[in-house]
Amino acid sequence: TAPLKIVICFVLLGWVYQKAGGFGPIMEQPSQYAPGGPKAGQFMSVFWPSLTAMVGFWATLALNIPDFTRFAKSQKDQVVGQAIGLPVPMG
């Protein structure tokens, strides 16, 4: 299903682009967390759970690297596979 998910992400990105009238209106909005904004002073309450979620997300892959590399023919194959296979899809 991974290729299908990529297609769905681009479809959703196109939908958002069309609904917002382009990326300009989205990117020009001021930060909600800036002083005087509706969420002023709440940045850390969002930052720490988000950071923890990202660490957990990557930790799962880090723990499974032996599963990904056990059939590699050489150390170089493992390095190339991880260099391409982890950051690109995760990004």
Backbone as JSON, one array per atom type, in Angstrom:
{
  "sequence": "TAPLKIVICFVLLGWVYQKAGGFGPIMEQPSQYAPGGPKAGQFMSVFWPSLTAMVGFWATLALNIPDFTRFAKSQKDQVVGQAIGLPVPMG",
  "N": [[0.81, -1.21, 0.0], [2.16, 1.15, 0.19], [2.94, 2.68, -2.2], [0.4, 3.55, -2.97], [-0.32, 5.16, -0.82], [1.43, 7.3, -1.18], [0.42, 8.41, -3.54], [-2.13, 9.15, -2.61], [-1.38, 11.09, -0.72], [-0.37, 13.12, -2.42], [-2.72, 13.72, -3.82], [-4.29, 14.75, -1.72], [-2.68, 16.96, -1.06], [-2.95, 18.47, -3.41], [-5.69, 19.01, -3.25], [-5.8, 20.61, -0.91], [-4.23, 22.74, -1.77], [-5.84, 23.78, -3.81], [-8.2, 24.45, -2.38], [-7.25, 26.4, -0.59], [-6.44, 28.38, -2.26], [-3.86, 28.41, -3.28], [-0.42, 28.16, -2.11], [0.53, 30.44, -0.93], [-1.36, 31.95, 0.78], [-1.45, 30.17, 2.93], [1.21, 30.0, 3.84], [1.74, 32.63, 4.54], [0.45, 33.22, 6.87], [0.57, 34.37, 10.25], [2.4, 33.07, 13.08], [0.58, 31.06, 15.31], [1.41, 30.78, 17.85], [2.86, 32.95, 18.6], [3.57, 35.86, 20.67], [0.63, 37.34, 21.79], [-0.91, 35.95, 20.03], [-3.54, 33.48, 19.42], [-2.73, 31.12, 20.65], [-0.7, 31.74, 22.37], [2.11, 31.19, 24.44], [1.74, 28.46, 24.63], [3.44, 26.81, 23.26], [5.43, 24.95, 24.19], [3.84, 22.96, 25.3], [2.91, 21.71, 23.09], [5.2, 21.13, 21.65], [6.86, 19.23, 23.1], [5.29, 16.76, 23.29], [5.11, 16.29, 20.52], [7.8, 16.0, 19.78], [8.44, 13.7, 21.25], [6.76, 11.88, 19.95], [7.95, 11.79, 17.4], [10.48, 10.76, 18.02], [9.74, 8.23, 18.95], [8.64, 7.2, 16.61], [10.87, 7.04, 14.86], [12.46, 5.39, 16.45], [11.24, 2.91, 16.34], [11.87, 2.07, 13.73], [14.65, 2.03, 13.98], [15.03, -0.05, 15.76], [14.24, -2.15, 14.17], [16.12, -2.4, 12.18], [17.94, -4.64, 11.95], [16.18, -6.54, 10.87], [15.68, -5.41, 8.39], [18.15, -5.58, 7.15], [19.18, -8.15, 7.14], [19.33, -9.86, 4.94], [21.11, -8.69, 3.23], [23.88, -8.6, 1.02], [26.38, -7.51, 1.5], [28.23, -5.19, 3.61], [28.26, -2.69, 2.43], [25.95, -2.78, 0.84], [24.05, -2.73, 2.87], [24.46, -0.17, 3.98], [23.9, 1.53, 1.79], [21.26, 0.79, 1.28], [19.98, 1.57, 3.69], [20.57, 4.3, 3.7], [19.13, 5.23, 1.53], [16.67, 4.0, 1.82], [15.56, 4.71, 4.31], [15.55, 7.64, 5.06], [14.33, 8.89, 2.76], [11.62, 7.77, 2.26], [10.61, 8.3, 4.83], [10.73, 11.02, 5.0]],
  "CA": [[0.0, 0.0, 0.0], [2.99, 2.36, 0.27], [2.78, 3.56, -3.37], [-0.94, 4.15, -2.94], [-0.29, 6.24, 0.17], [2.1, 8.45, -1.8], [-0.55, 9.01, -4.46], [-3.16, 9.8, -1.8], [-0.8, 12.32, -0.15], [-0.34, 14.15, -3.45], [-4.11, 14.12, -4.08], [-4.68, 15.63, -0.61], [-1.93, 18.2, -1.21], [-3.62, 19.21, -4.48], [-6.98, 19.48, -2.72], [-5.53, 21.73, 0.0], [-3.75, 23.85, -2.6], [-7.0, 24.34, -4.5], [-9.12, 25.04, -1.39], [-6.63, 27.57, 0.04], [-6.08, 29.38, -3.26], [-2.41, 28.4, -3.42], [0.33, 28.01, -0.86], [0.8, 31.76, -0.37], [-2.18, 32.27, 1.96], [-1.11, 29.28, 4.04], [2.53, 30.33, 4.35], [1.79, 34.02, 5.0], [-0.21, 33.36, 8.17], [1.5, 34.49, 11.37], [2.39, 31.95, 14.02], [-0.46, 31.07, 16.33], [2.07, 30.72, 19.15], [3.56, 34.22, 18.84], [2.92, 36.68, 21.7], [-0.6, 37.98, 21.33], [-1.66, 35.01, 19.2], [-4.53, 32.7, 20.17], [-2.11, 30.02, 21.4], [0.52, 32.29, 22.97], [2.55, 30.52, 25.65], [1.41, 27.03, 24.62], [4.34, 26.12, 22.35], [6.08, 23.79, 24.81], [2.85, 21.9, 25.52], [2.77, 21.02, 21.81], [6.52, 20.71, 21.19], [7.37, 18.01, 23.75], [4.61, 15.54, 22.79], [5.47, 16.08, 19.11], [9.16, 15.48, 19.76], [8.36, 12.33, 21.73], [6.15, 11.08, 18.89], [8.93, 11.59, 16.34], [11.51, 9.84, 18.53], [9.13, 6.91, 18.94], [8.47, 6.81, 15.21], [12.17, 6.63, 14.35], [12.99, 4.31, 17.28], [10.69, 1.67, 15.81], [12.7, 1.66, 12.59], [16.0, 1.73, 14.45], [15.01, -1.39, 16.36], [13.99, -3.15, 13.13], [17.16, -2.4, 11.15], [18.42, -6.0, 11.65], [15.23, -7.2, 9.97], [15.83, -4.85, 7.05], [19.48, -5.81, 6.58], [19.68, -9.52, 7.33], [19.57, -10.55, 3.67], [22.06, -7.93, 2.42], [25.06, -9.4, 0.67], [27.59, -6.87, 2.01], [28.03, -4.02, 4.47], [27.95, -1.57, 1.55], [24.53, -2.9, 0.49], [23.27, -2.28, 4.03], [24.58, 1.29, 4.11], [23.16, 2.15, 0.69], [19.84, 0.52, 1.51], [19.48, 2.41, 4.78], [20.7, 5.7, 3.33], [18.05, 5.55, 0.6], [15.41, 3.43, 2.24], [14.97, 5.28, 5.53], [15.21, 9.07, 5.04], [13.46, 9.31, 1.66], [10.2, 7.53, 2.56], [10.2, 8.92, 6.1], [10.55, 12.45, 4.74]],
  "C": [[0.84, 1.27, 0.0], [2.88, 3.23, -0.98], [1.41, 4.24, -3.4], [-1.0, 5.31, -1.94], [0.39, 7.48, -0.39], [1.15, 9.16, -2.74], [-1.63, 9.76, -3.68], [-2.64, 11.08, -1.18], [-0.76, 13.43, -1.18], [-1.75, 14.62, -3.82], [-4.59, 15.08, -2.98], [-3.95, 16.97, -0.68], [-2.55, 19.06, -2.31], [-4.95, 19.78, -4.02], [-6.78, 20.69, -1.81], [-5.08, 22.96, -0.79], [-4.92, 24.55, -3.27], [-7.94, 25.06, -3.52], [-8.56, 26.33, -0.79], [-6.31, 28.66, -0.97], [-4.59, 29.49, -3.45], [-1.73, 28.26, -2.07], [0.61, 29.35, -0.18], [-0.03, 32.09, 0.85], [-1.86, 31.4, 3.18], [0.21, 29.72, 4.68], [2.63, 31.74, 4.93], [1.13, 34.21, 6.37], [0.82, 33.49, 9.28], [1.39, 33.27, 12.29], [1.28, 32.12, 15.05], [0.14, 31.14, 17.73], [2.84, 31.99, 19.49], [2.85, 34.99, 19.96], [1.74, 37.45, 21.12], [-1.45, 37.09, 20.46], [-2.62, 34.19, 20.05], [-3.94, 31.56, 21.0], [-0.81, 30.47, 22.06], [0.84, 31.55, 24.27], [2.28, 29.02, 25.69], [2.37, 26.21, 23.76], [4.92, 24.86, 22.96], [5.1, 22.65, 25.06], [2.57, 21.13, 24.23], [4.1, 20.42, 21.37], [6.94, 19.38, 21.79], [6.61, 16.75, 23.34], [4.95, 15.25, 21.33], [6.86, 15.5, 18.99], [9.17, 14.01, 20.2], [7.77, 11.41, 20.66], [7.15, 10.8, 17.78], [10.05, 10.64, 16.78], [10.97, 8.41, 18.52], [8.98, 6.34, 17.54], [9.79, 6.3, 14.64], [12.75, 5.47, 15.17], [12.47, 2.95, 16.8], [11.53, 1.17, 14.64], [14.1, 1.29, 13.04], [16.07, 0.33, 15.05], [14.82, -2.49, 15.31], [15.06, -3.19, 12.06], [17.73, -3.8, 10.92], [17.47, -6.77, 10.73], [15.39, -6.71, 8.54], [17.11, -5.3, 6.37], [19.94, -7.26, 6.62], [19.97, -10.25, 6.03], [20.52, -9.77, 2.75], [23.32, -8.75, 2.19], [26.36, -8.81, 1.22], [27.22, -5.69, 2.92], [27.65, -2.8, 3.63], [26.48, -1.6, 1.14], [23.64, -2.43, 1.63], [23.28, -0.77, 4.14], [23.77, 1.99, 3.02], [21.66, 1.97, 0.9], [19.25, 1.4, 2.6], [19.53, 3.89, 4.43], [19.58, 6.14, 2.39], [16.7, 5.15, 1.19], [14.8, 4.01, 3.5], [14.61, 6.76, 5.39], [14.21, 9.47, 3.95], [11.99, 9.02, 1.96], [9.74, 8.21, 3.86], [9.97, 10.42, 5.93], [9.21, 12.73, 4.13]]
}
